[in-house]
Amino acid sequence: GYWSTTDFIYATTCHEVAHVSHWEMIGEGAFALIWLNPKTRIIPESWAVAVSWQLTRNEYSRFGNFALNYIDFYFNKQQWNNSNDKCYTPLFIDLIDNINQRVQHAGSSSYPNDNVTGYTVAKLEQLLYAFRDLDLLEVTLLVNKPSGVTNESIKELVSFYKNL
């Protein structure tokens, strides 16, 4: 019983469909192990956050800058910090976008120091089968890093999420 905007409903639907796609990709057993473990649930939830962010950006970009500013601000979780929910994070968005939340929030260590950019949802989806925990995520990202991204940047970003 509450009212929601169409972009929020669209994003939520994309988020839930991303879970189903992830499940189908890696299998029910592997997905259940990741989902049920509080230490690894960050992976499927943050993946679904990123997919819904990208698809909502794609759909609502036709409405111009106002819609994109709203979507970018809220759906890519630029206000998220380490005192918020530990599962629904901008982890995968941080690998794609070129926004460093720590810089935006005056150097606060509550926000990730995100100096990584250049991955795409499509590339991350190709690698998704390997992400069983944050250590495997880090190794996979290091092996498949975009041009211009340093090992240290990846390690620092993933380490932030490992230490939640």
C-alpha positions as CSV (number, residue, x, y, z in Angstrom):
1,G,0.0,0.0,0.0
2,Y,2.2,2.9,-1.1
3,W,2.8,4.9,-4.2
4,S,5.9,4.5,-6.3
5,T,7.2,6.2,-9.4
6,T,7.4,4.3,-12.7
7,D,11.2,4.5,-12.7
8,F,11.4,3.0,-9.2
9,I,9.0,0.2,-10.3
10,Y,11.1,-0.4,-13.4
11,A,14.4,-0.5,-11.5
12,T,12.9,-2.9,-8.9
13,T,11.7,-5.2,-11.6
14,C,15.1,-5.1,-13.3
15,H,16.7,-5.8,-9.9
16,E,14.6,-8.9,-9.3
17,V,15.0,-10.2,-12.9
18,A,18.8,-9.8,-12.5
19,H,18.6,-12.2,-9.5
20,V,16.8,-14.8,-11.7
21,S,19.3,-14.4,-14.5
22,H,22.3,-14.8,-12.0
23,W,20.6,-17.9,-10.6
24,E,20.2,-19.4,-14.1
25,M,23.8,-18.5,-15.0
26,I,25.6,-20.1,-12.1
27,G,23.0,-22.7,-11.0
28,E,20.6,-23.0,-8.1
29,G,23.2,-24.6,-5.7
30,A,25.9,-22.1,-6.3
31,F,23.5,-19.2,-6.1
32,A,22.0,-20.5,-2.9
33,L,25.4,-20.8,-1.3
34,I,26.3,-17.2,-2.1
35,W,22.8,-15.9,-1.2
36,L,22.6,-17.6,2.2
37,N,26.0,-16.6,3.4
38,P,26.0,-13.2,5.0
39,K,29.6,-12.7,3.9
40,T,28.9,-13.3,0.2
41,R,25.3,-12.0,-0.2
42,I,26.9,-8.7,-1.2
43,I,27.7,-10.2,-4.6
44,P,24.1,-11.1,-5.8
45,E,22.5,-8.0,-4.3
46,S,25.2,-5.6,-5.5
47,W,25.1,-7.2,-9.0
48,A,21.3,-6.8,-9.1
49,V,21.7,-3.1,-8.0
50,A,24.1,-2.5,-10.9
51,V,22.0,-4.2,-13.5
52,S,18.9,-2.3,-12.4
53,W,21.0,1.0,-12.5
54,Q,22.2,0.4,-16.0
55,L,18.9,-0.7,-17.5
56,T,17.0,2.1,-15.8
57,R,19.6,4.6,-17.1
58,N,19.2,3.1,-20.6
59,E,15.4,3.4,-20.4
60,Y,15.0,6.8,-18.8
61,S,17.9,8.6,-20.6
62,R,15.3,9.7,-23.2
63,F,13.7,12.0,-20.6
64,G,16.8,14.2,-20.4
65,N,19.2,15.4,-17.8
66,F,16.7,15.8,-14.9
67,A,15.7,12.1,-15.1
68,L,19.3,11.0,-15.5
69,N,20.5,13.2,-12.6
70,Y,17.8,11.6,-10.3
71,I,18.6,8.1,-11.5
72,D,22.4,8.6,-11.2
73,F,22.1,10.1,-7.8
74,Y,19.8,7.5,-6.3
75,F,20.1,4.4,-8.3
76,N,23.9,4.3,-8.4
77,K,23.9,4.7,-4.7
78,Q,26.2,7.7,-4.5
79,Q,24.8,8.4,-1.0
80,W,25.5,4.8,0.2
81,N,28.2,4.5,2.8
82,N,29.6,1.8,5.1
83,S,27.0,2.4,7.8
84,N,24.2,1.6,5.4
85,D,23.0,-1.9,4.3
86,K,26.0,-4.1,3.8
87,C,24.5,-6.1,0.9
88,Y,22.9,-3.6,-1.4
89,T,26.0,-1.7,-2.3
90,P,27.4,0.2,-5.4
91,L,30.2,-2.3,-5.7
92,F,29.6,-3.2,-9.3
93,I,28.5,0.3,-10.2
94,D,31.9,1.5,-8.8
95,L,33.6,-0.7,-11.4
96,I,31.7,0.9,-14.2
97,D,31.1,4.6,-13.4
98,N,33.7,7.4,-13.1
99,I,32.5,8.8,-9.8
100,N,34.6,8.6,-6.7
101,Q,32.2,8.8,-3.7
102,R,35.0,9.5,-1.3
103,V,36.0,12.6,-3.2
104,Q,32.4,13.7,-3.5
105,H,32.0,13.3,0.3
106,A,35.0,15.3,1.3
107,G,37.4,12.4,1.8
108,S,35.2,10.6,4.3
109,S,36.4,7.0,4.9
110,S,32.8,5.9,5.2
111,Y,32.7,6.0,1.4
112,P,34.7,3.8,-1.0
113,N,37.7,5.3,-2.6
114,D,36.6,4.4,-6.1
115,N,39.4,4.9,-8.6
116,V,38.2,2.1,-10.9
117,T,36.3,2.7,-14.1
118,G,36.0,1.1,-17.5
119,Y,34.2,-2.2,-16.8
120,T,30.8,-2.7,-18.4
121,V,27.7,-4.6,-17.3
122,A,28.3,-6.9,-20.3
123,K,31.9,-7.6,-19.4
124,L,31.0,-8.2,-15.7
125,E,28.2,-10.5,-16.7
126,Q,30.7,-12.6,-18.7
127,L,32.8,-12.9,-15.5
128,L,29.9,-13.4,-13.1
129,Y,30.2,-17.1,-12.9
130,A,33.6,-16.7,-11.1
131,F,32.4,-14.4,-8.3
132,R,31.7,-16.8,-5.4
133,D,33.2,-14.5,-2.8
134,L,35.1,-11.2,-2.7
135,D,38.5,-12.8,-2.9
136,L,37.5,-14.5,-6.2
137,L,36.0,-11.2,-7.4
138,E,39.2,-9.4,-6.8
139,V,41.3,-12.0,-8.6
140,T,39.0,-12.1,-11.6
141,L,38.9,-8.3,-11.8
142,L,42.7,-8.1,-11.7
143,V,43.0,-10.6,-14.5
144,N,40.4,-8.8,-16.6
145,K,41.1,-5.2,-15.8
146,P,40.4,-2.4,-18.4
147,S,43.2,-0.3,-19.8
148,G,44.4,2.4,-17.3
149,V,43.1,0.6,-14.2
150,T,45.8,-0.3,-11.7
151,N,46.0,-3.4,-9.5
152,E,46.2,-1.2,-6.5
153,S,42.9,0.6,-7.4
154,I,41.1,-2.7,-7.7
155,K,42.5,-4.0,-4.5
156,E,41.7,-0.9,-2.5
157,L,38.1,-0.8,-3.8
158,V,37.4,-4.5,-3.2
159,S,39.1,-4.3,0.2
160,F,36.7,-1.6,1.3
161,Y,33.8,-3.9,0.6
162,K,35.6,-6.9,2.2
163,N,35.9,-4.9,5.4
164,L,32.2,-4.0,5.8
